[in-house]
Amino acid sequence: MTAGPTAPRPPRQQPAGQRRKRGALWPTVVIVLVLVAAFVGLTQLYTDVLWYDQLGYLSVFFTENATKIAIFVVSAVLVAALMFGSLFLAYRSRPITAESIVDDNLRRYQEALEPVRKIVMIVVPVLFGLFAASTAMTQWDTVLLFLNQEPFGQEDPQFGLDLGFYVFTLPFLRFLIGFLVSAILLAGVAGILMHYVYGGIRITERGLSTTRASRVHLGVLAALFLLLQAANFWLDRYSTLQSTSGEWTGALYTDVNAVIPTKAILAAAALIVAVLFVVASFVGRWRLPVIGTAMLLVVAVVAGGIYPWIVQRFQVLPTEQALESQYIERNIQLTRSAYGLDAAEVMPYDATTQTEQGALRQDTETTSNIRLLDPNVVSSAFSQLQQFRPYYQFPDTLNVDRYEIDGEVQDTVIATRELNPDQNQGWYNQHVVYTHGYGVVAAYGSRVEADGKPQFMQSGIPSRGVISDDYEPRIYFGENSPMYSIVGGGEGDEPLELDRPQTAGDEAGDAKTTFAGNGGPSIGNFFNRLAYGIKFQSSDLLLSDAVRPESQILYDRDPRERIEKVAPYLTVDGAPYPAIIDGQVQWIVDAYTTSDAYPYSTPSVLEEATQDTQTAQGAAATLPPERVNYIRNSVKATVNAYDGSVSLYAWDDQDPVLKAWQNVFPDTLKPYSEMSAELMAHVRYPQDMFKVQRELLNRYHVTDPNSFYQNDDVWSVPNDPTQDSEVALPPYYLSMRMPGEEEANFSLTTSFIPQQSETGNTRNVMYGYLSANSDAGTGEDGVKSEEYGTLRLLELPRSSVVPGPGQAQNLFNSDTDVSTELNLLRQGASEVINGNLLTLPAGGGMLYVQPVYVQSSGDAAYPTLRRVLVGFGEEVGFAPTLEEALDEVFGGDSGAQTSAGAGVNDAEAQSPDGEAPADGEAPAGGGLDDALREANRAIQESEQALADGDWTAYGEAQQRLQDALERALEAEGVVDPEAEGALAPEQPAEEPAG
């Protein structure tokens, strides 16, 4: 019989090998992708190991990551085991029932679940375990601090426990109990679902039906949950000392007399109910545990919420000041201790506003060091005068330090000449040729050249100066380094790195060099090249012949970033600064240990507390939005600008938090006794910690609890009057002698004014002045000054009429003579720039000094000092030199001794040979100062002539004004003195009748 045309054709057989080949394609692709991802991840881990190992901090990497892995594994296993155990017990104890009893929906659930039940019982717990563990591992520092804690040696005023309990133990117990509560809840939910699906828990018309096995299972879990809640209630008693829910931080009257007792009652009640659940799970009678649970909830609401509210509302508020006084005192004492304010020396300072001749005669050490060079302004002057090549740059804000020159300590404005990566194009140029900056440039802070330019003490290429003629000038590690650079080579290898311009005998050429230090991991072998090629997503690292067998790769080169990686437990200050120390350029970086668990201490948000003009302009890095209530400048760190080596010094070796971290990382911190005398001489008080302290002192300068309660003496940090935006005035480094001190020291200073209202009508007068001694050096290796870090607070009378910074700036701006001369300086498209407003206690009052710079228009323009503004009380001085300005304020003779070059010399600046003309000889072209004075007189005479209607006198005065302006502009180099009609005299718009 033959098949017809419509007969079905037999299926076409496919070779078995071909089917297997097609079926294996997707698994193969998945496996390959997983292997590639794993390899990429391993290369990241491998490069991290190379980086830490080269720097000598591999133990930090292993300890941190080993702790994270251990927490992750333990947490994942614990959660997964509890969930799996709960699912397994629920399934194993499932009831054996007739099919007619099982609900149709449940039967369908069972049928759908049964084929994949074993997989679900493993996969679901593992997934939840991994998720919970990824959260738990972030608490690695909490676990390590608990395991390595050190006592504070100080007890809390409520429970008499060492403060270390609150800083180290309580956070760990909170974390542990919170994690266990989550694990028990997950296990309970998993058990309930499994019991329900397999009939251990059934909802019937008569209510909820449960098997004995499900009751025991869930009853034990409920008891465990309640035991953990009892522990939570008990710990809540201690947490009241960290509470910020009240008007003041810590346990207040209501907490001590209502909350703490009720938390103890709730803990006991939860413990009793937990026992009832265990008993009921075996007996099968749930009435008592249900009633106990309901009562626990009622007690938690009434005793935990309503009762404290009643006590607060009807007992505390009517007599709040009396009842809260002792708790406010606790808050004041422990807040001041937590922020290091308790050792501040407070001195009444009845500042005068009256000026008299010779008033500054006793303040020679202060007036001779007044800094006229503003590090926030003169960066462009450094760039125009010392940059030399477009591939170099200076930071927008320079640093202030001090150096001993010829036996005298000189305040110094200093910066490194770093590389400008944006100027270089192409991979080879960016990563092989242009690898480093060159040299340190420093200028005297208290003096300038005769024409207002910075007077450099260290400059040029090669770098020379009074600081050092023999130091390593190459800057491979800094704040503006390339992402990575390929450096180094073997003997005989051709130098590839551009070193510096102007080689000997070939001023138009550039010298080449080869990095000779140990600054980065080796990249000479193929595997390392491949690993870093993946890390930086660059095929050039594999293909370029610039990568040689002895090559190294430098990356993570910012000083702050390096410190944060090798010491992840520290908060790093936002303003590293360079110094030439022992023949090397070192970045000095301050770092802090912090905590948010110190009892009774008011918390502060670091990002908010440290904001000021410098952070707003990007001159200093902003600290993280970390909430802390304890801070110590426990570590001083250095980063070598040539090879990137990092040294951490335990500066505050009595800090218990630092001691705990030293137990964790025992070989990473050196004692400060290993610091050289030269390094000690450049250590300074850290800016960010000082900002946090001054923010707290706005309120916590008050130590009397009654006055603190009344809030009648709150201060503010003044806004920066040189800026339009409302940002805080930054603290300033100055060499000065505070009243009551025997000698001057390098200090960090700030001012306080009354708390400012939103209406802006509050008086801007001085209420306080804070200085921190920043001189740590003693001239001996490893010995720091006992005076270092001393806070001295001058408190002015509350009836003070001493102008605050804002009022002083307003006096400067509104002074007729000053505004007239400033307007003249603005002629010819020149810009007048007000420098930093410095505040100094001198002459029995508060002295304000502000440098005034002029910058002409054009791409190559830079600011030069032209005038100095001085204010004392209501008196204002404005002159080319600091000495002249002080004399104007203090009756013609201030008695002050100022630094040579503290201001400009118009006559000397315009003499062809740079020297002042002989006595009686007029300077060429006329001096700027004389021209401005003549112009000022001409304006006043013009106004008077105009008021009198004397047009002849008006025309003569206008002609004198024109001549004076032309001489002033000629002195500034703005106009050609021979250009006809450079300025036309102003004419009245219309001659009045009569």
SULURFEN-V362702 format. One line per field, one symbol per residue. ss: DSSP state (A for helix, B for strand, O for the rest). phi: phi as a letter, one per 20 degrees, with the letter a starting at -180 (. if undefined). burial: b if it has 16 or more other ideal C-beta (glycine too) atoms within 10 Angstrom, else e. A space follows every 50 residues. Layout:
# SULURFEN-V362702
ss = ???
phi = ???
burial = ???
This chain:
# SULURFEN-V362702
ss = OOOOOOOOOOOOOOOAAAAAAAAAAAAAAAAAAAAAAAAAAAAAAAAAAA AAAAAOOAAAAAAAAAAAAAAAAAAAAAAAAAAAAAAAAAAAOOOOOOOO OOOAAAAAAAAAAAOOAAAAAAAAAAAAAAAAAAAAAAAAAAAAAAAOOO OOOOBOOOOOOBAAAAAAAAAAAAAAAAAAAAAAAAAAAAAAAAAAAOOO BBBBOOBBBBOAAAAAAAAAAAAAAAAAAAAAAAAAAAAAAAOOOOOOOO OOAAAAAAAAAAAAAAAAAAAAAAAAAAAAAAAOOOAAAAAAAAAAAAAA AAAAAAAAAAAAAAAAAAAAAAAAAAAAAAAAAAAAAAOOOOOOBBBBOO OBOOOOOOOOAAAAAAAOOOOOOOOOOOAAAAAAAAOOOOOBBOOOOOBB BBBBBOOBBBBBBBBBOBBOAAAOOOAAAAAAAOOOBBOBBBBBBBBBOO OOOBBBBBBOOOOBBOOOOOOBOBBOOOOOOOOBBBBOOOOOOOOOBBBB BBBOOBBBBBBBBOOOOOOOBBOOOAAAAAAAAAAOOOOAAAAOOOOOOO OBBBBOOOAAAAAAAAOOOOBBOOOOBBBBBOOBBBBBBBBBBBBOOOOO OOOBBAAAAOOOAAAAOOOOOOOOOOBBOBBBBBBBBBBBOOOOOBBBBB OOOOOAAAAAAAAAOOOOOBBAAAOOAAAAOOOOOOAAAAAAAAAAAAAA OOOOAAAAAAOOOOBBOOBOOOOOOOOBOOOBBBBBOOOOOOOOBBBBBB BBBBOOOOOOOOOOBBBBBBBBBOOOBOOOOOOBOOOOOOBBBBBOOOOO OOBOAAAAAAAAAAOAAAAAAAAAAOAAAOBBBBBBBBBBBBOOBBBBBB BBBBBOOOOOOOOBBBBBBBBBOOBBBBBOBAAAAAAAAOOOOOOOOOOO OOBOOAAAAAOOOOOOOOOOOOOOOOOAAAAAAAAAAAAAAAAAAAAAOO AAAAAAAAAAAAAAAAAAAAAAOOOOOOOOOOOOOOOOOOOOOO
phi = .dfffdffefgfedgffffffffeffgfffffffffffffffffffffff ffffencfffffffffffffffffffffffffffgfffffffeffecfff effgffffffffegfdgffffdffffffffffffffffegfffffffcfc fembeffddmefffgfedeffffffffffffffffffffffffffffdnf ccddfepedcefffffgfffffffffffffffgffggffffdfdfefcfo fegfffecfffffffffffffffffffffffefnddffffffffffffff fffecffgfffffddegfcffffegfffffffffffffdmefefedcfce fededbfmfdfedgfeffdfeeeefedegffgffecfmcfedbdffcedd bbcedlndedfcdcbeeefdffeddnffffdceedbebnddccffdbcfg enfgefdbancgfcrffadcbfefdecaecefgbcecnrefnfffdefea fmffnbfeecfdbcgdeddbffcfefffffffffgdlcfffeefefedgd fcddbldfgffffffecfedeegecfbebeclmcededcebcecbddffm effceggffdfbgfffemfcfefffeeccbbbeecdcccffedmfdcddf fefeffffgfffffdfdddefffefffffgfdfcfffffffffffffgde fedefffffflebedceffffedffedffffcebebdfgneebfbfcdcb dccggeeffmeffecfdbbdccfdeefcndfmcdffegnfecdedegfeg dfgegffffffffefffffffffffefmmfdedeffeedcfbmmbdddcc fddccfeofefbfcfdbceccbmeecdbbfcffffffffdmnbfmeddff neqddgfffdfgendfffgnefffmnfffffffffffffffffffffeme fffffffffffffffffffffemecefeffmgcdffdffbeffn
burial = eeeeeeeeeeeeeeeeeeeeeeeeeeeeeeeeeeeeeeeeeebeebbbeb bbebbebeebbebbeebbeebbeebbebbbebbbebbebbbebbbeeeee ebeeeeeebeeeeeeebeeebeebbbebbeebbeebbebbbbbbbbebbb ebeeebbbeeebbbbbbbbbbbbbbbbebbbbbbebbbebbbbbbbbbbb bbeeeeeeebbebbbbbbbbbbbbbbbbbbbbbbbbbbbbbbbeebebbb bbbbbbbbbbebbeebbebbbebbebbbebbeeeebebbeebbeebeebb eebbeebbeebbeeebeeebeebbbebbbbbbbbbbbbbbbeebeeeebe beeebeeebbeebbbbbbbbbbbbbbbbbbbbbebbbbbebbbbbebbbb bbbeeeeebbbbbbbbbbbbbeebeebeebbbbbbbbbbbbbbbbbbbbb bbbbbbbbbebebebebbeebbbbbbbbbbbbebbbbbbeeeeeebbbbb bbeeeeeeeebebbbebebbbbbbeeebbebbbbbeebebbeebebbbee bbbbbbbbbbebbbbbbebbbbbbbbbbbbbeebbbbbbbbbbbbebbbb bbbbbbeebbbbbbbbeebbbbbeeeebbbbbbbbbbbbbbbbbbbbbbb bbeebbbbbbbbebbeebbeebeebeebbbbbbbbbbbbbbbbbbbbbbb bbeebeebbeeebebbbbbbbbeeeebbbbbbbbbbbbbebeebbbbbbb bbbbebeeeeeeebbbbbbbbbbbbbbbeeeeebbeebbbbbbbbbeeeb ebbbbbbbbebbeebeebebbbebbebbebebbbbbbbbbbbbbbbbbbb bbbbbbeeeebbbbbbbbbbbbbebbbbbbbbbbbbbbbbeeebbbebbe bbbbbbbbbbbeeeebeeeeeebeebbbbbbbbbbbebbebbeebbeeee eeebebbbebbbbbbbbbbbbbebbeeeeeebbebeeeeeeeee
